[in-house]
């Protein structure tokens, strides 16, 4: 308990004094996680919508793959991304390994199935009679999709919250493809692991507290939008 208390005190001191390293790591964490979440939204919501509203041969298999991807081990994603971005890999010429972009790619791969799976479930929960009503009122295809997404907005926001939670808490893939380079690719999760390995448990606890506070404020903001949408 003493270590936890000292870590909380250290977290307050680091934030109060605007410690340059901690501020940089926190901003890098926010930048990488938000970017990866946005990419997963652009991939996951259209994919979940397509699976929810269309029938085709092999659809059940694709849905199974999406559900499997929701629990994909981050270290496996990190390894696959590393092999793709390594110098001798198919994307090695892009020189993205051990850069923030590599972390974004790995985290987007982790979050996209989560967003897609939740979006699929949210759209499938919409009353089928409502779909017929929308079409009977003369809505075109684009309007039809927008109205369905609006009706499923609470589930869609839950998908975004789950996707963000999946990436901001991720450590294995980020460390594998980012390298945990100080001042460049180090984020709060990888910095915490580093400080634990060095035996600096108070600093590691402080970084964990900052990570929890950052995650809470972002999640609380999305939850506010979700509940505001429910009242609307």
ChimeraX attribute file (.defattr): number of C-alpha atoms within 10 A of each C-alpha:
attribute: neighborCount
match mode: 1-to-1
recipient: residues
	/A:1	6
	/A:2	8
	/A:3	14
	/A:4	16
	/A:5	13
	/A:6	16
	/A:7	22
	/A:8	20
	/A:9	16
	/A:10	19
	/A:11	21
	/A:12	15
	/A:13	13
	/A:14	19
	/A:15	14
	/A:16	9
	/A:17	9
	/A:18	12
	/A:19	11
	/A:20	12
	/A:21	13
	/A:22	20
	/A:23	14
	/A:24	18
	/A:25	22
	/A:26	20
	/A:27	15
	/A:28	19
	/A:29	24
	/A:30	19
	/A:31	15
	/A:32	24
	/A:33	26
	/A:34	19
	/A:35	18
	/A:36	27
	/A:37	30
	/A:38	17
	/A:39	18
	/A:40	26
	/A:41	25
	/A:42	14
	/A:43	18
	/A:44	28
	/A:45	25
	/A:46	17
	/A:47	19
	/A:48	26
	/A:49	21
	/A:50	16
	/A:51	23
	/A:52	20
	/A:53	13
	/A:54	8
	/A:55	10
	/A:56	7
	/A:57	7
	/A:58	9
	/A:59	13
	/A:60	12
	/A:61	10
	/A:62	12
	/A:63	18
	/A:64	13
	/A:65	13
	/A:66	24
	/A:67	16
	/A:68	13
	/A:69	18
	/A:70	21
	/A:71	13
	/A:72	16
	/A:73	12
	/A:74	21
	/A:75	17
	/A:76	14
	/A:77	21
	/A:78	26
	/A:79	16
	/A:80	15
	/A:81	23
	/A:82	24
	/A:83	17
	/A:84	16
	/A:85	21
	/A:86	19
	/A:87	15
	/A:88	10
	/A:89	12
	/A:90	11
	/A:91	16
	/A:92	15
	/A:93	11
	/A:94	10
	/A:95	12
	/A:96	20
	/A:97	22
	/A:98	21
	/A:99	18
	/A:100	23
	/A:101	17
	/A:102	25
	/A:103	30
	/A:104	24
	/A:105	23
	/A:106	28
	/A:107	32
	/A:108	28
	/A:109	24
	/A:110	28
	/A:111	32
	/A:112	29
	/A:113	29
	/A:114	31
	/A:115	33
	/A:116	33
	/A:117	26
	/A:118	25
	/A:119	32
	/A:120	27
	/A:121	18
	/A:122	24
	/A:123	25
	/A:124	17
	/A:125	13
	/A:126	14
	/A:127	11
	/A:128	10
	/A:129	8
	/A:130	13
	/A:131	15
	/A:132	11
	/A:133	11
	/A:134	16
	/A:135	13
	/A:136	9
	/A:137	8
	/A:138	10
	/A:139	13
	/A:140	10
	/A:141	10
	/A:142	8
	/A:143	13
	/A:144	16
	/A:145	18
	/A:146	11
	/A:147	16
	/A:148	20
	/A:149	19
	/A:150	14
	/A:151	19
	/A:152	19
	/A:153	19
	/A:154	19
	/A:155	21
	/A:156	25
	/A:157	21
	/A:158	19
	/A:159	27
	/A:160	27
	/A:161	21
	/A:162	17
	/A:163	30
	/A:164	29
	/A:165	18
	/A:166	22
	/A:167	26
	/A:168	23
	/A:169	17
	/A:170	20
	/A:171	22
	/A:172	20
	/A:173	28
	/A:174	30
	/A:175	22
	/A:176	22
	/A:177	29
	/A:178	26
	/A:179	19
	/A:180	23
	/A:181	15
	/A:182	12
	/A:183	13
	/A:184	15
	/A:185	24
	/A:186	25
	/A:187	32
	/A:188	28
	/A:189	23
	/A:190	26
	/A:191	23
	/A:192	22
	/A:193	19
	/A:194	15
	/A:195	16
	/A:196	15
	/A:197	11
	/A:198	10
	/A:199	11
	/A:200	13
	/A:201	18
	/A:202	21
	/A:203	23
	/A:204	26
	/A:205	23
	/A:206	26
	/A:207	28
	/A:208	20
	/A:209	20
	/A:210	20
	/A:211	20
	/A:212	14
	/A:213	12
	/A:214	17
	/A:215	17
	/A:216	13
	/A:217	11
	/A:218	16
	/A:219	18
	/A:220	13
	/A:221	12
	/A:222	17
	/A:223	17
	/A:224	12
	/A:225	15
	/A:226	19
	/A:227	12
	/A:228	11
	/A:229	14
	/A:230	11
	/A:231	7
	/A:232	6
